[in-house]
Amino acid sequence: MTGKKKLFLLVICLAVVGIVIGFFVNHQLKENRLIYTSHTFGVFYVEEKDFYIEPGDYMEMWVIGYNDAE
């Protein structure tokens, strides 16, 4: 086999091993409850987003909205 074929096979083998290890680790973390996939607190509707920047002094940002679930 040529060098390019060996390199291609090596890359493919490493990718397969990486995918298998990734699935195993992900499954173990979910089983042990170390990873939570989502957090929800309701439906938040944004009415206004704005910012104010004072050059060289400070920056202020805000979001005005409401939680529809309450």
Backbone torsions as a table, in degrees:
resi	resn	phi	psi	omega
1	MET	NA	148.0	179.7
2	THR	-82.4	169.4	-178.8
3	GLY	-64.0	-35.7	-179.8
4	LYS	-67.5	-38.3	179.6
5	LYS	-67.5	-41.0	178.8
6	LYS	-64.0	-42.1	179.1
7	LEU	-64.3	-41.8	178.5
8	PHE	-62.1	-45.6	179.2
9	LEU	-64.7	-38.7	177.6
10	LEU	-63.0	-44.2	179.1
11	VAL	-63.7	-43.0	178.9
12	ILE	-63.1	-45.4	179.8
13	CYS	-62.0	-43.3	178.6
14	LEU	-64.7	-37.4	177.9
15	ALA	-64.9	-43.8	179.8
16	VAL	-64.1	-44.6	178.6
17	VAL	-62.5	-41.4	178.9
18	GLY	-63.3	-41.3	178.5
19	ILE	-64.9	-44.1	-180.0
20	VAL	-63.0	-44.7	178.9
21	ILE	-64.5	-40.0	178.6
22	GLY	-60.8	-45.1	178.8
23	PHE	-65.3	-40.0	-179.7
24	PHE	-64.3	-46.7	-178.9
25	VAL	-64.9	-43.1	179.8
26	ASN	-61.8	-42.1	179.2
27	HIS	-64.5	-43.4	-179.6
28	GLN	-64.5	-40.1	-179.6
29	LEU	-67.9	-37.1	177.7
30	LYS	-69.2	-36.9	178.9
31	GLU	-65.1	-37.1	-178.6
32	ASN	-87.2	2.4	179.0
33	ARG	59.1	36.0	176.8
34	LEU	-88.9	-19.6	178.8
35	ILE	-122.4	128.5	173.3
36	TYR	-109.2	130.5	-171.3
37	THR	-81.6	-25.1	-179.1
38	SER	-152.2	152.6	174.6
39	HIS	-134.3	126.9	176.9
40	THR	-128.8	145.7	177.9
41	PHE	-127.3	0.9	-178.9
42	GLY	138.5	-163.4	179.6
43	VAL	-112.2	114.7	-177.8
44	PHE	-103.9	119.7	178.7
45	TYR	-100.8	126.1	-179.9
46	VAL	-90.7	124.5	177.7
47	GLU	-98.8	-32.9	-177.6
48	GLU	-152.6	136.1	171.5
49	LYS	-127.7	133.3	-179.2
50	ASP	-154.5	171.4	179.3
51	PHE	-151.4	160.1	175.5
52	TYR	-139.5	127.1	-179.8
53	ILE	-121.1	118.9	173.2
54	GLU	-92.7	113.8	-175.3
55	PRO	-55.7	121.6	177.3
56	GLY	76.2	1.9	-175.5
57	ASP	-116.5	-68.7	-178.5
58	TYR	-157.9	172.3	178.4
59	MET	-133.5	137.7	-179.8
60	GLU	-130.6	133.5	177.9
61	MET	-133.3	147.2	179.0
62	TRP	-150.3	158.6	177.4
63	VAL	-132.8	130.1	177.3
64	ILE	-114.2	127.2	-179.7
65	GLY	-166.9	-169.1	-179.6
66	TYR	-147.1	155.6	177.9
67	ASN	-96.0	112.4	-175.6
68	ASP	-71.5	-17.3	-176.6
69	ALA	-78.3	-13.8	-178.7
70	GLU	-90.3	NA	NA
